[in-house]
């Protein structure tokens, strides 16, 4: 009967591998297709209920055809400034673009600056150009260069969107290649094996392919919105999470191989032993991301389900494809290295035995010192303002749209090209225009005419008019945002139904909404994680301590980031969503490592008692969790290949925070706290009974001997 059942036992792993090879072949290419259904139109990710979002809907009635403005700026190269001849040539160049591919309607005439050194004109472009936008902007630039003796630049929303498209071009290949290369190098160094690292990477790539296919279908049917940022984070999140889960599973598999038994039994025991920890870890991240659905910001709500899909796919491949491959390969998975026992004096666990000895002998000074270190870092967190990133800091490299906007601001009012849009009742037009023009920070206000531009007979649609107010300050500045608030305070006196929108108002509303989201989502995420930890660890005190430590780690990371961003990178602040993204990733992923540690500690405590359980759990998981933290930090650091401040800031916060959590919180603070508190840390479970401490007097040497065959250097 045993012989008859043997082929059946191998049938399941073979079928699973074949199924995943088929899924990988069918869906692997979708990781490179997400760009087809993504949008970098920032207006698509505004707050749902904000006043500026309502203005976008209302102003469509005033545009015969919705357009994306490109502001062309000419500056005189030599003496004499922009002469009448040059102004005429610029106007003719703009008119020559009417009817061109991608141009929506008639461009404006060229207007001369007050200092006589520059000209500006607006070319309305189609909003659905997508990847063709950079080519259309090049065509506009070539036509504008017909004006002799001037330098041509393009500013405005179209130019910014074009630079965003350039920044995200090649994201599919470059970002994924850098992330996978970083993971491969780390795995090769950790395992000193050729087969296993490639097996883990293949598993991660399969997860990303399936996740990308699911997201592609949802985005194609307008269920979720995807932009380059969400696309990049999805790739990094799946690769990092899948690798982390794989490291935990393969570490248990290696232990089981050394303890004896055949490869299929070892794979089965490894899966059973790590199933709870891996599933709970994935649940914390997935549910933490889904909490973003509470947000009023569309890009936050988009990242929630997209990221959760990626985590679930990473979990499924880790629990199906990887165990099947390990069951078929056995010890060959670690070739050319061979899993073998380590004694108490040699092998890869020396450093973790020393850490465990420190935790065992001096727990209180250790946790007090690490706690003080984290509190000191957290004290600097107010240095990281999240009021939005000014345009000149949006891109890490020298983006043409940024330089053009700076040139525009030198010669024209700061808000030129991106006015505040006011929608008001037609019978209140005179009062609204007068009130807006008299508001501090407004350089001028005019109603939009039937030609679609300020001046002339006002265009009236359903009893409403549109007034464009040019700001005196740069549209992304704090001063401009304060002007928007002043307009919203004053205009109801002229027209109770007046609405204030436009680019600056959108930035202001996004900032306010992000602040509200943090106040709502952070408690939701903490509550979700706390519930999962209570269920997994069957304790109340320990989950509270774990959540508190990872939250403190987050604040300390923000403090260090505030210092580094201001004095190292020269950032004046962060995007409004950066602190929230950092919180979700750091707290959810930070709890992952504590789950890996404390679930093993609980398992060992049941066997050998509370004191030795902590020490054994720390020694047995130290290497693999540290490796997982380094892998995750490296994958998130790969986001810096995309030259956007938002992703660079996320990359630093998550990478640094994960390393701080892995090295300080999980390795020192948490085990030292648990050791100092003793069995009571498991209250109210039966593990909290004092008797569990005396169940064994087994020395620490046993903990090292029980960690068979750990990867060298882990």
Secondary structure, DSSP 8 states (H G I E B T S, - for coil): -HHHHHHHHHHHHHHHHHHHHHHHHHHGGGGGTGGGG----GGGGSBTT-HHHHHHHHHGGG-SS-EEEEEEEEEESSTT-S-HHHHHHHHHHHHTTTT-TTB-S-----EE-TTSSEEEEEEEEETT-GGGHHHHHHHHHHHHTTSTTEEEEEEHHHHHHHHHHHHHTTHHHHHHHHHHHHHHHHHHHHH--SHHHHHHHHHHHHHHHHHHHHHHHHHHTTSS---HHHHHHHHHHHHHHHHHHHHHHHHHHHHHHHH-S-HHHHHHHHHHHHHHHHHHHHHHHHHHHHGGGG-SBHHHHHHHHHHHHHHHHHHHHIIIIIHHHHHHHGGGGGTTS------SSSSTTHHHHHHHHHHHH-HHHHHHHHHHHHHHHHTTGGG---S---HHHHBSS--HHHHHHHHHHHHS-TTTTS-EEEEEEGGGHHHHHHHHHTSTTEEEEEEBBTTSSBSSSB--BTTEEEEEEEESS-TTSHHHHHHHHHHHHHHHHH-TT-EEEEHHHHHHHHHHHHHHHHHHHHHHHHHHHHHHHHHHHT-SHHHHHHHHHHHHHHHHHHHHHHHHIIIII--S---TTHHHHHHHHHHHHHHHHHHHHHHHHHHHHHHH-HHHHHHHHHHHHHHHHHHHHHHHHHHHHGGGGS-BHHHHHHHHHHHHHHHHIIIIIIIIIHHHHHHHHGGGGGTTSGGGSGGGGGS----HHHHHHTSTT--TT-
